[in-house]
Amino acid sequence: MKLVEIRQMSVKELQERVKSEEEMLSQLRFRLASSQLESPIKVRLVRRDIARMKTVERELLKNNSTKPAESSNKTI
């Protein structure tokens, strides 16, 4: 999944997608251990996608939490 696609998602969508990707990762790891996985690279790709999604999710949450505080400081 590309970073541009991830950045277009909302926080809730990201959380749901991370959960489904983590489930898929556990299935891939099981298949890898039982030698039924065609390409072990898939495990690494899914792990990296999860990391990208979690990073963008944290950025969104951080930006959402700092915006109201900044606006309240500007009251004069």
PDB file of N, CA, C and O in Angstrom, chain B, residues numbered from 101:
ATOM      1  N   MET B 101       0.843  -1.169   0.000  1.00  0.00           N
ATOM      2  CA  MET B 101       0.000   0.000   0.000  1.00  0.00           C
ATOM      3  C   MET B 101       0.892   1.237   0.000  1.00  0.00           C
ATOM      4  O   MET B 101       1.896   1.301   0.709  1.00  0.00           O
ATOM      5  N   LYS B 102       0.509   2.195  -0.793  1.00  0.00           N
ATOM      6  CA  LYS B 102       1.313   3.403  -0.912  1.00  0.00           C
ATOM      7  C   LYS B 102       0.956   4.408   0.180  1.00  0.00           C
ATOM      8  O   LYS B 102      -0.159   4.422   0.703  1.00  0.00           O
ATOM      9  N   LEU B 103       1.926   5.238   0.503  1.00  0.00           N
ATOM     10  CA  LEU B 103       1.758   6.226   1.561  1.00  0.00           C
ATOM     11  C   LEU B 103       0.661   7.231   1.215  1.00  0.00           C
ATOM     12  O   LEU B 103      -0.054   7.696   2.104  1.00  0.00           O
ATOM     13  N   VAL B 104       0.525   7.564  -0.043  1.00  0.00           N
ATOM     14  CA  VAL B 104      -0.508   8.506  -0.483  1.00  0.00           C
ATOM     15  C   VAL B 104      -1.890   7.950  -0.159  1.00  0.00           C
ATOM     16  O   VAL B 104      -2.763   8.684   0.303  1.00  0.00           O
ATOM     17  N   GLU B 105      -2.093   6.648  -0.401  1.00  0.00           N
ATOM     18  CA  GLU B 105      -3.380   6.014  -0.094  1.00  0.00           C
ATOM     19  C   GLU B 105      -3.640   6.001   1.402  1.00  0.00           C
ATOM     20  O   GLU B 105      -4.769   6.213   1.844  1.00  0.00           O
ATOM     21  N   ILE B 106      -2.599   5.753   2.176  1.00  0.00           N
ATOM     22  CA  ILE B 106      -2.743   5.692   3.633  1.00  0.00           C
ATOM     23  C   ILE B 106      -3.107   7.066   4.189  1.00  0.00           C
ATOM     24  O   ILE B 106      -3.960   7.168   5.070  1.00  0.00           O
ATOM     25  N   ARG B 107      -2.482   8.104   3.693  1.00  0.00           N
ATOM     26  CA  ARG B 107      -2.744   9.468   4.184  1.00  0.00           C
ATOM     27  C   ARG B 107      -4.157   9.948   3.874  1.00  0.00           C
ATOM     28  O   ARG B 107      -4.644  10.870   4.529  1.00  0.00           O
ATOM     29  N   GLN B 108      -4.817   9.356   2.907  1.00  0.00           N
ATOM     30  CA  GLN B 108      -6.185   9.747   2.561  1.00  0.00           C
ATOM     31  C   GLN B 108      -7.223   9.111   3.473  1.00  0.00           C
ATOM     32  O   GLN B 108      -8.397   9.480   3.422  1.00  0.00           O
ATOM     33  N   MET B 109      -6.813   8.166   4.301  1.00  0.00           N
ATOM     34  CA  MET B 109      -7.746   7.481   5.192  1.00  0.00           C
ATOM     35  C   MET B 109      -7.960   8.283   6.472  1.00  0.00           C
ATOM     36  O   MET B 109      -7.116   9.084   6.874  1.00  0.00           O
ATOM     37  N   SER B 110      -9.100   8.049   7.097  1.00  0.00           N
ATOM     38  CA  SER B 110      -9.361   8.661   8.399  1.00  0.00           C
ATOM     39  C   SER B 110      -8.731   7.797   9.484  1.00  0.00           C
ATOM     40  O   SER B 110      -8.256   6.695   9.211  1.00  0.00           O
ATOM     41  N   VAL B 111      -8.727   8.295  10.702  1.00  0.00           N
ATOM     42  CA  VAL B 111      -8.121   7.566  11.815  1.00  0.00           C
ATOM     43  C   VAL B 111      -8.852   6.253  12.049  1.00  0.00           C
ATOM     44  O   VAL B 111      -8.224   5.220  12.280  1.00  0.00           O
ATOM     45  N   LYS B 112     -10.163   6.291  11.990  1.00  0.00           N
ATOM     46  CA  LYS B 112     -10.957   5.081  12.211  1.00  0.00           C
ATOM     47  C   LYS B 112     -10.688   4.049  11.123  1.00  0.00           C
ATOM     48  O   LYS B 112     -10.560   2.859  11.412  1.00  0.00           O
ATOM     49  N   GLU B 113     -10.605   4.494   9.891  1.00  0.00           N
ATOM     50  CA  GLU B 113     -10.295   3.581   8.791  1.00  0.00           C
ATOM     51  C   GLU B 113      -8.913   2.963   8.974  1.00  0.00           C
ATOM     52  O   GLU B 113      -8.714   1.775   8.721  1.00  0.00           O
ATOM     53  N   LEU B 114      -7.969   3.775   9.411  1.00  0.00           N
ATOM     54  CA  LEU B 114      -6.617   3.271   9.651  1.00  0.00           C
ATOM     55  C   LEU B 114      -6.611   2.212  10.750  1.00  0.00           C
ATOM     56  O   LEU B 114      -5.952   1.180  10.618  1.00  0.00           O
ATOM     57  N   GLN B 115      -7.332   2.464  11.817  1.00  0.00           N
ATOM     58  CA  GLN B 115      -7.368   1.508  12.922  1.00  0.00           C
ATOM     59  C   GLN B 115      -7.970   0.181  12.477  1.00  0.00           C
ATOM     60  O   GLN B 115      -7.476  -0.884  12.848  1.00  0.00           O
ATOM     61  N   GLU B 116      -9.032   0.244  11.686  1.00  0.00           N
ATOM     62  CA  GLU B 116      -9.656  -0.979  11.185  1.00  0.00           C
ATOM     63  C   GLU B 116      -8.728  -1.713  10.227  1.00  0.00           C
ATOM     64  O   GLU B 116      -8.631  -2.940  10.261  1.00  0.00           O
ATOM     65  N   ARG B 117      -8.056  -0.963   9.383  1.00  0.00           N
ATOM     66  CA  ARG B 117      -7.140  -1.576   8.416  1.00  0.00           C
ATOM     67  C   ARG B 117      -5.937  -2.197   9.113  1.00  0.00           C
ATOM     68  O   ARG B 117      -5.479  -3.266   8.709  1.00  0.00           O
ATOM     69  N   VAL B 118      -5.418  -1.550  10.148  1.00  0.00           N
ATOM     70  CA  VAL B 118      -4.289  -2.101  10.904  1.00  0.00           C
ATOM     71  C   VAL B 118      -4.703  -3.424  11.543  1.00  0.00           C
ATOM     72  O   VAL B 118      -3.940  -4.390  11.531  1.00  0.00           O
ATOM     73  N   LYS B 119      -5.897  -3.463  12.093  1.00  0.00           N
ATOM     74  CA  LYS B 119      -6.376  -4.685  12.728  1.00  0.00           C
ATOM     75  C   LYS B 119      -6.464  -5.827  11.721  1.00  0.00           C
ATOM     76  O   LYS B 119      -6.042  -6.946  12.014  1.00  0.00           O
ATOM     77  N   SER B 120      -7.007  -5.556  10.544  1.00  0.00           N
ATOM     78  CA  SER B 120      -7.124  -6.610   9.535  1.00  0.00           C
ATOM     79  C   SER B 120      -5.749  -7.029   9.001  1.00  0.00           C
ATOM     80  O   SER B 120      -5.521  -8.208   8.730  1.00  0.00           O
ATOM     81  N   GLU B 121      -4.841  -6.070   8.854  1.00  0.00           N
ATOM     82  CA  GLU B 121      -3.494  -6.403   8.382  1.00  0.00           C
ATOM     83  C   GLU B 121      -2.738  -7.233   9.419  1.00  0.00           C
ATOM     84  O   GLU B 121      -1.968  -8.121   9.053  1.00  0.00           O
ATOM     85  N   GLU B 122      -2.948  -6.955  10.703  1.00  0.00           N
ATOM     86  CA  GLU B 122      -2.293  -7.737  11.744  1.00  0.00           C
ATOM     87  C   GLU B 122      -2.813  -9.171  11.757  1.00  0.00           C
ATOM     88  O   GLU B 122      -2.049 -10.106  11.997  1.00  0.00           O
ATOM     89  N   GLU B 123      -4.112  -9.348  11.499  1.00  0.00           N
ATOM     90  CA  GLU B 123      -4.667 -10.694  11.388  1.00  0.00           C
ATOM     91  C   GLU B 123      -4.059 -11.429  10.191  1.00  0.00           C
ATOM     92  O   GLU B 123      -3.716 -12.608  10.280  1.00  0.00           O
ATOM     93  N   MET B 124      -3.932 -10.716   9.081  1.00  0.00           N
ATOM     94  CA  MET B 124      -3.335 -11.317   7.897  1.00  0.00           C
ATOM     95  C   MET B 124      -1.874 -11.675   8.160  1.00  0.00           C
ATOM     96  O   MET B 124      -1.396 -12.707   7.689  1.00  0.00           O
ATOM     97  N   LEU B 125      -1.163 -10.831   8.907  1.00  0.00           N
ATOM     98  CA  LEU B 125       0.231 -11.101   9.231  1.00  0.00           C
ATOM     99  C   LEU B 125       0.356 -12.382  10.056  1.00  0.00           C
ATOM    100  O   LEU B 125       1.259 -13.186   9.824  1.00  0.00           O
ATOM    101  N   SER B 126      -0.536 -12.571  11.004  1.00  0.00           N
ATOM    102  CA  SER B 126      -0.466 -13.797  11.806  1.00  0.00           C
ATOM    103  C   SER B 126      -0.739 -15.025  10.947  1.00  0.00           C
ATOM    104  O   SER B 126      -0.118 -16.070  11.145  1.00  0.00           O
ATOM    105  N   GLN B 127      -1.665 -14.909   9.991  1.00  0.00           N
ATOM    106  CA  GLN B 127      -1.925 -16.020   9.079  1.00  0.00           C
ATOM    107  C   GLN B 127      -0.715 -16.299   8.195  1.00  0.00           C
ATOM    108  O   GLN B 127      -0.368 -17.454   7.950  1.00  0.00           O
ATOM    109  N   LEU B 128      -0.076 -15.232   7.718  1.00  0.00           N
ATOM    110  CA  LEU B 128       1.116 -15.403   6.886  1.00  0.00           C
ATOM    111  C   LEU B 128       2.248 -16.060   7.669  1.00  0.00           C
ATOM    112  O   LEU B 128       2.954 -16.920   7.143  1.00  0.00           O
ATOM    113  N   ARG B 129       2.420 -15.656   8.920  1.00  0.00           N
ATOM    114  CA  ARG B 129       3.473 -16.254   9.745  1.00  0.00           C
ATOM    115  C   ARG B 129       3.215 -17.741   9.980  1.00  0.00           C
ATOM    116  O   ARG B 129       4.140 -18.553   9.976  1.00  0.00           O
ATOM    117  N   PHE B 130       1.950 -18.080  10.184  1.00  0.00           N
ATOM    118  CA  PHE B 130       1.599 -19.495  10.370  1.00  0.00           C
ATOM    119  C   PHE B 130       1.902 -20.277   9.099  1.00  0.00           C
ATOM    120  O   PHE B 130       2.481 -21.362   9.153  1.00  0.00           O
ATOM    121  N   ARG B 131       1.510 -19.726   7.958  1.00  0.00           N
ATOM    122  CA  ARG B 131       1.776 -20.395   6.684  1.00  0.00           C
ATOM    123  C   ARG B 131       3.273 -20.488   6.404  1.00  0.00           C
ATOM    124  O   ARG B 131       3.738 -21.468   5.821  1.00  0.00           O
ATOM    125  N   LEU B 132       4.025 -19.475   6.818  1.00  0.00           N
ATOM    126  CA  LEU B 132       5.474 -19.496   6.643  1.00  0.00           C
ATOM    127  C   LEU B 132       6.099 -20.609   7.482  1.00  0.00           C
ATOM    128  O   LEU B 132       6.993 -21.315   7.016  1.00  0.00           O
ATOM    129  N   ALA B 133       5.629 -20.762   8.710  1.00  0.00           N
ATOM    130  CA  ALA B 133       6.164 -21.788   9.600  1.00  0.00           C
ATOM    131  C   ALA B 133       5.841 -23.193   9.097  1.00  0.00           C
ATOM    132  O   ALA B 133       6.618 -24.126   9.302  1.00  0.00           O
ATOM    133  N   SER B 134       4.699 -23.338   8.442  1.00  0.00           N
ATOM    134  CA  SER B 134       4.312 -24.658   7.934  1.00  0.00           C
ATOM    135  C   SER B 134       4.734 -24.863   6.481  1.00  0.00           C
ATOM    136  O   SER B 134       4.308 -25.821   5.837  1.00  0.00           O
ATOM    137  N   SER B 135       5.560 -23.973   5.975  1.00  0.00           N
ATOM    138  CA  SER B 135       6.120 -24.056   4.605  1.00  0.00           C
ATOM    139  C   SER B 135       5.047 -24.055   3.512  1.00  0.00           C
ATOM    140  O   SER B 135       5.214 -24.702   2.479  1.00  0.00           O
ATOM    141  N   GLN B 136       3.971 -23.345   3.734  1.00  0.00           N
ATOM    142  CA  GLN B 136       2.914 -23.244   2.735  1.00  0.00           C
ATOM    143  C   GLN B 136       2.871 -21.868   2.082  1.00  0.00           C
ATOM    144  O   GLN B 136       1.982 -21.593   1.277  1.00  0.00           O
ATOM    145  N   LEU B 137       3.806 -21.018   2.417  1.00  0.00           N
ATOM    146  CA  LEU B 137       3.835 -19.667   1.881  1.00  0.00           C
ATOM    147  C   LEU B 137       4.746 -19.632   0.664  1.00  0.00           C
ATOM    148  O   LEU B 137       5.901 -20.054   0.722  1.00  0.00           O
ATOM    149  N   GLU B 138       4.205 -19.121  -0.447  1.00  0.00           N
ATOM    150  CA  GLU B 138       4.972 -19.085  -1.690  1.00  0.00           C
ATOM    151  C   GLU B 138       6.145 -18.123  -1.604  1.00  0.00           C
ATOM    152  O   GLU B 138       7.252 -18.447  -2.032  1.00  0.00           O
ATOM    153  N   SER B 139       5.903 -16.943  -1.051  1.00  0.00           N
ATOM    154  CA  SER B 139       6.943 -15.926  -0.996  1.00  0.00           C
ATOM    155  C   SER B 139       7.056 -15.359   0.423  1.00  0.00           C
ATOM    156  O   SER B 139       6.127 -14.706   0.899  1.00  0.00           O
ATOM    157  N   PRO B 140       8.171 -15.599   1.096  1.00  0.00           N
ATOM    158  CA  PRO B 140       8.351 -15.063   2.450  1.00  0.00           C
ATOM    159  C   PRO B 140       8.455 -13.543   2.478  1.00  0.00           C
ATOM    160  O   PRO B 140       8.369 -12.937   3.546  1.00  0.00           O
ATOM    161  N   ILE B 141       8.635 -12.931   1.334  1.00  0.00           N
ATOM    162  CA  ILE B 141       8.716 -11.466   1.247  1.00  0.00           C
ATOM    163  C   ILE B 141       7.385 -10.831   1.654  1.00  0.00           C
ATOM    164  O   ILE B 141       7.360  -9.698   2.134  1.00  0.00           O
ATOM    165  N   LYS B 142       6.282 -11.554   1.466  1.00  0.00           N
ATOM    166  CA  LYS B 142       4.963 -11.020   1.810  1.00  0.00           C
ATOM    167  C   LYS B 142       4.879 -10.640   3.280  1.00  0.00           C
ATOM    168  O   LYS B 142       4.226  -9.658   3.632  1.00  0.00           O
ATOM    169  N   VAL B 143       5.536 -11.410   4.137  1.00  0.00           N
ATOM    170  CA  VAL B 143       5.517 -11.117   5.576  1.00  0.00           C
ATOM    171  C   VAL B 143       6.154  -9.759   5.828  1.00  0.00           C
ATOM    172  O   VAL B 143       5.620  -8.946   6.582  1.00  0.00           O
ATOM    173  N   ARG B 144       7.280  -9.521   5.205  1.00  0.00           N
ATOM    174  CA  ARG B 144       7.973  -8.248   5.389  1.00  0.00           C
ATOM    175  C   ARG B 144       7.150  -7.091   4.841  1.00  0.00           C
ATOM    176  O   ARG B 144       7.086  -6.031   5.464  1.00  0.00           O
ATOM    177  N   LEU B 145       6.521  -7.278   3.689  1.00  0.00           N
ATOM    178  CA  LEU B 145       5.721  -6.211   3.092  1.00  0.00           C
ATOM    179  C   LEU B 145       4.520  -5.846   3.963  1.00  0.00           C
ATOM    180  O   LEU B 145       4.201  -4.668   4.121  1.00  0.00           O
ATOM    181  N   VAL B 146       3.862  -6.849   4.522  1.00  0.00           N
ATOM    182  CA  VAL B 146       2.711  -6.588   5.394  1.00  0.00           C
ATOM    183  C   VAL B 146       3.163  -5.883   6.665  1.00  0.00           C
ATOM    184  O   VAL B 146       2.492  -4.962   7.132  1.00  0.00           O
ATOM    185  N   ARG B 147       4.304  -6.307   7.238  1.00  0.00           N
ATOM    186  CA  ARG B 147       4.829  -5.640   8.433  1.00  0.00           C
ATOM    187  C   ARG B 147       5.116  -4.175   8.162  1.00  0.00           C
ATOM    188  O   ARG B 147       4.815  -3.316   8.991  1.00  0.00           O
ATOM    189  N   ARG B 148       5.694  -3.889   7.017  1.00  0.00           N
ATOM    190  CA  ARG B 148       6.008  -2.499   6.681  1.00  0.00           C
ATOM    191  C   ARG B 148       4.742  -1.682   6.445  1.00  0.00           C
ATOM    192  O   ARG B 148       4.681  -0.514   6.826  1.00  0.00           O
ATOM    193  N   ASP B 149       3.729  -2.287   5.818  1.00  0.00           N
ATOM    194  CA  ASP B 149       2.461  -1.579   5.625  1.00  0.00           C
ATOM    195  C   ASP B 149       1.825  -1.227   6.968  1.00  0.00           C
ATOM    196  O   ASP B 149       1.305  -0.126   7.153  1.00  0.00           O
ATOM    197  N   ILE B 150       1.874  -2.178   7.904  1.00  0.00           N
ATOM    198  CA  ILE B 150       1.324  -1.927   9.239  1.00  0.00           C
ATOM    199  C   ILE B 150       2.068  -0.772   9.904  1.00  0.00           C
ATOM    200  O   ILE B 150       1.451   0.101  10.515  1.00  0.00           O
ATOM    201  N   ALA B 151       3.382  -0.769   9.786  1.00  0.00           N
ATOM    202  CA  ALA B 151       4.186   0.304  10.387  1.00  0.00           C
ATOM    203  C   ALA B 151       3.845   1.652   9.762  1.00  0.00           C
ATOM    204  O   ALA B 151       3.735   2.651  10.473  1.00  0.00           O
ATOM    205  N   ARG B 152       3.676   1.692   8.453  1.00  0.00           N
ATOM    206  CA  ARG B 152       3.298   2.953   7.787  1.00  0.00           C
ATOM    207  C   ARG B 152       1.954   3.457   8.283  1.00  0.00           C
ATOM    208  O   ARG B 152       1.788   4.641   8.575  1.00  0.00           O
ATOM    209  N   MET B 153       0.991   2.534   8.377  1.00  0.00           N
ATOM    210  CA  MET B 153      -0.350   2.932   8.818  1.00  0.00           C
ATOM    211  C   MET B 153      -0.333   3.438  10.260  1.00  0.00           C
ATOM    212  O   MET B 153      -0.995   4.425  10.580  1.00  0.00           O
ATOM    213  N   LYS B 154       0.416   2.771  11.121  1.00  0.00           N
ATOM    214  CA  LYS B 154       0.487   3.209  12.518  1.00  0.00           C
ATOM    215  C   LYS B 154       1.182   4.558  12.632  1.00  0.00           C
ATOM    216  O   LYS B 154       0.808   5.378  13.471  1.00  0.00           O
ATOM    217  N   THR B 155       2.178   4.794  11.807  1.00  0.00           N
ATOM    218  CA  THR B 155       2.878   6.078  11.830  1.00  0.00           C
ATOM    219  C   THR B 155       1.943   7.208  11.414  1.00  0.00           C
ATOM    220  O   THR B 155       1.898   8.249  12.069  1.00  0.00           O
ATOM    221  N   VAL B 156       1.203   7.009  10.335  1.00  0.00           N
ATOM    222  CA  VAL B 156       0.267   8.037   9.866  1.00  0.00           C
ATOM    223  C   VAL B 156      -0.839   8.240  10.894  1.00  0.00           C
ATOM    224  O   VAL B 156      -1.267   9.369  11.133  1.00  0.00           O
ATOM    225  N   GLU B 157      -1.303   7.151  11.502  1.00  0.00           N
ATOM    226  CA  GLU B 157      -2.341   7.254  12.532  1.00  0.00           C
ATOM    227  C   GLU B 157      -1.855   8.111  13.703  1.00  0.00           C
ATOM    228  O   GLU B 157      -2.591   8.969  14.189  1.00  0.00           O
ATOM    229  N   ARG B 158      -0.629   7.883  14.153  1.00  0.00           N
ATOM    230  CA  ARG B 158      -0.073   8.686  15.254  1.00  0.00           C
ATOM    231  C   ARG B 158       0.074  10.146  14.861  1.00  0.00           C
ATOM    232  O   ARG B 158      -0.186  11.038  15.669  1.00  0.00           O
ATOM    233  N   GLU B 159       0.489  10.394  13.625  1.00  0.00           N
ATOM    234  CA  GLU B 159       0.615  11.777  13.151  1.00  0.00           C
ATOM    235  C   GLU B 159      -0.738  12.471  13.172  1.00  0.00           C
ATOM    236  O   GLU B 159      -0.849  13.616  13.610  1.00  0.00           O
ATOM    237  N   LEU B 160      -1.770  11.772  12.697  1.00  0.00           N
ATOM    238  CA  LEU B 160      -3.111  12.361  12.672  1.00  0.00           C
ATOM    239  C   LEU B 160      -3.611  12.637  14.085  1.00  0.00           C
ATOM    240  O   LEU B 160      -4.172  13.699  14.353  1.00  0.00           O
ATOM    241  N   LEU B 161      -3.412  11.693  14.975  1.00  0.00           N
ATOM    242  CA  LEU B 161      -3.857  11.884  16.355  1.00  0.00           C
ATOM    243  C   LEU B 161      -3.101  13.027  17.031  1.00  0.00           C
ATOM    244  O   LEU B 161      -3.681  13.800  17.793  1.00  0.00           O
ATOM    245  N   LYS B 162      -1.811  13.125  16.748  1.00  0.00           N
ATOM    246  CA  LYS B 162      -1.013  14.194  17.328  1.00  0.00           C
ATOM    247  C   LYS B 162      -1.461  15.554  16.802  1.00  0.00           C
ATOM    248  O   LYS B 162      -1.585  16.508  17.570  1.00  0.00           O
ATOM    249  N   ASN B 163      -1.701  15.646  15.507  1.00  0.00           N
ATOM    250  CA  ASN B 163      -2.145  16.908  14.916  1.00  0.00           C
ATOM    251  C   ASN B 163      -3.525  17.305  15.413  1.00  0.00           C
ATOM    252  O   ASN B 163      -3.787  18.488  15.630  1.00  0.00           O
ATOM    253  N   ASN B 164      -4.406  16.338  15.595  1.00  0.00           N
ATOM    254  CA  ASN B 164      -5.755  16.639  16.086  1.00  0.00           C
ATOM    255  C   ASN B 164      -5.739  17.094  17.529  1.00  0.00           C
ATOM    256  O   ASN B 164      -6.552  17.930  17.921  1.00  0.00           O
ATOM    257  N   SER B 165      -4.830  16.562  18.327  1.00  0.00           N
ATOM    258  CA  SER B 165      -4.801  16.934  19.743  1.00  0.00           C
ATOM    259  C   SER B 165      -4.105  18.276  19.966  1.00  0.00           C
ATOM    260  O   SER B 165      -4.388  18.947  20.959  1.00  0.00           O
ATOM    261  N   THR B 166      -3.212  18.681  19.080  1.00  0.00           N
ATOM    262  CA  THR B 166      -2.503  19.942  19.286  1.00  0.00           C
ATOM    263  C   THR B 166      -3.252  21.135  18.715  1.00  0.00           C
ATOM    264  O   THR B 166      -3.033  22.256  19.174  1.00  0.00           O
ATOM    265  N   LYS B 167      -4.100  20.949  17.764  1.00  0.00           N
ATOM    266  CA  LYS B 167      -4.806  22.078  17.151  1.00  0.00           C
ATOM    267  C   LYS B 167      -5.702  22.843  18.121  1.00  0.00           C
ATOM    268  O   LYS B 167      -5.626  24.072  18.150  1.00  0.00           O
ATOM    269  N   PRO B 168      -6.553  22.180  18.925  1.00  0.00           N
ATOM    270  CA  PRO B 168      -7.375  22.950  19.860  1.00  0.00           C
ATOM    271  C   PRO B 168      -6.560  23.698  20.906  1.00  0.00           C
ATOM    272  O   PRO B 168      -6.941  24.794  21.315  1.00  0.00           O
ATOM    273  N   ALA B 169      -5.460  23.131  21.338  1.00  0.00           N
ATOM    274  CA  ALA B 169      -4.638  23.789  22.357  1.00  0.00           C
ATOM    275  C   ALA B 169      -3.999  25.060  21.796  1.00  0.00           C
ATOM    276  O   ALA B 169      -3.870  26.058  22.505  1.00  0.00           O
ATOM    277  N   GLU B 170      -3.605  25.021  20.541  1.00  0.00           N
ATOM    278  CA  GLU B 170      -3.004  26.198  19.923  1.00  0.00           C
ATOM    279  C   GLU B 170      -4.020  27.324  19.786  1.00  0.00           C
ATOM    280  O   GLU B 170      -3.690  28.491  19.999  1.00  0.00           O
ATOM    281  N   SER B 171      -5.247  26.979  19.433  1.00  0.00           N
ATOM    282  CA  SER B 171      -6.239  28.012  19.235  1.00  0.00           C
ATOM    283  C   SER B 171      -6.664  28.650  20.562  1.00  0.00           C
ATOM    284  O   SER B 171      -7.009  29.831  20.588  1.00  0.00           O
ATOM    285  N   SER B 172      -6.645  27.890  21.663  1.00  0.00           N
ATOM    286  CA  SER B 172      -7.027  28.447  22.950  1.00  0.00           C
ATOM    287  C   SER B 172      -5.942  29.387  23.502  1.00  0.00           C
ATOM    288  O   SER B 172      -6.245  30.282  24.290  1.00  0.00           O
ATOM    289  N   ASN B 173      -4.710  29.189  23.099  1.00  0.00           N
ATOM    290  CA  ASN B 173      -3.621  30.054  23.562  1.00  0.00           C
ATOM    291  C   ASN B 173      -3.655  31.417  22.889  1.00  0.00           C
ATOM    292  O   ASN B 173      -3.056  32.363  23.399  1.00  0.00           O
ATOM    293  N   LYS B 174      -4.329  31.541  21.776  1.00  0.00           N
ATOM    294  CA  LYS B 174      -4.319  32.779  21.011  1.00  0.00           C
ATOM    295  C   LYS B 174      -5.420  33.757  21.420  1.00  0.00           C
ATOM    296  O   LYS B 174      -5.550  34.818  20.809  1.00  0.00           O
ATOM    297  N   THR B 175      -6.191  33.436  22.408  1.00  0.00           N
ATOM    298  CA  THR B 175      -7.239  34.339  22.854  1.00  0.00           C
ATOM    299  C   THR B 175      -6.634  35.507  23.608  1.00  0.00           C
ATOM    300  O   THR B 175      -5.901  35.321  24.579  1.00  0.00           O
ATOM    301  N   ILE B 176      -6.940  36.689  23.164  1.00  0.00           N
ATOM    302  CA  ILE B 176      -6.376  37.890  23.785  1.00  0.00           C
ATOM    303  C   ILE B 176      -7.499  38.822  24.182  1.00  0.00           C
ATOM    304  O   ILE B 176      -7.246  39.898  24.724  1.00  0.00           O
TER     305      ILE B 176
END
